Amino acid sequence: MDLEDTLLMMPGPVPVAPRVLRAMSKPMINHRGAEFSAMFDDCREILADIFQTKNDIMILSGSGTAAMEAAVGCTVGKDDVVVALENGKFGERFKDIAARYGKVNALENEWGHSFNLEEVEKKLEEGAKAITLIHNETSAGIQNPAEEIGKLAKKYDALFIMDGVTTLGGDTVKVDEWGVDIAVVGSQKCIAAPPGLSMISVSEKAFEAMNEKDALPYYLDLKAHKKSADKSQTPYTPGVPLFFGLQEALHIVKEEGMAARIKRHATGAKAIRAAADAMGIEMFPQLNDEYSHYSNTVTAMKAPEGVSGNDIKKDMIARGIIIAGGQSHLSGKIFRIGSMGNVQPKDIMLTIQELEVVLKKRGVVSELGAGVDAASEVLDTLL
Ligand SMILES: *Cc1c(COP(=O)(O)O)cnc(C)c1O
């Protein structure tokens, strides 16, 4: 029996509201017609508020990684150096993309360990065309200091390329104030649309870098996307049903308001941390200064002594709640609970309740209640 009602509590894809699903079942339209253009402009206007930017925002058909590749591929030439900051799987991905297009000068931290800003500055001093940062490193549950790194990028005249895939639409991001030249987000994370689209903001300085390059990628040519966007279109046929879904999801964001949405995300993650603490579960990130924080959208926890994170994940899935394990070498060592998108307090309470039962059955906690108690205490501040 499949009731189609498993609860996705992972860092994307996230549950999609029924009204978003209904929007996607509309008949197709001409992507060169007025109806599509109106939808495109409506999406870009709401996105500008989410990104806090006056820069151009393009919408690409392709997941978040497509936008990451567009960002680097359009600005970095083969002799250009990219300072790639890595403290998790997605930082590694930016580094790997940068290596395809230019030269990499990587700062490779242990995953989940916060960056030392002096070390970042030393890398930039060596000369760089661009610096890549994952604002919220989803694989490790750590939020990196975007604002501070933006200041350093400016000081050394490097393009600041930031992956905001698990912050934009759920947490504070100030593209213009922080000097982010290129910011990217995917549709299936905090914005709570289906996977398949990505959004990217591009500064004047980044466009200038593109003018200096002799060859740009073809499908991901951001100058071509800008030229079409100026006419409220995309250069090639977009994923039209995904646009229907994105527009509806963005309306939900607008109706809630970004301030309330940011508060809900922060409170949800705080509740999960409080519950973990009450159940004797440790956080995975190692924060070594005041500039880095625990993520407000995904919580990464160390697997308790003698239990694999993958077993916790399996036990939770058997109970209808999909959480995430660890990626690459973190497999088994950690488990992660996503709390991004339209996740409500009741979803977090149910997750913590089932997690507590799982931990009791595995002998990690001896009694039920401490986790639920701690989470509800925090979540009740939203009532
Ligand atoms: C999910 C995610 C991406 C994009 O991954 P896709 O599978 O291409 O959508 C990029 N960066 C971060 C930090 C993510 O969490």
The ligand as an ORCA input file, in Angstrom:
! r2SCAN-3c Opt
* xyz 0 1
  C      21.707     20.604     -3.271
  C      22.877     21.494     -3.364
  C      23.450     21.874     -4.599
  C      22.881     21.502     -5.937
  O      22.788     20.205     -6.194
  P      21.876     19.712     -7.401
  O      21.757     18.259     -7.126
  O      22.591     20.011     -8.648
  O      20.591     20.473     -7.315
  C      24.504     22.731     -4.609
  N      25.011     23.227     -3.471
  C      24.501     22.914     -2.277
  C      25.093     23.527     -1.061
  C      23.417     22.047     -2.173
  O      22.901     21.755     -0.975
*
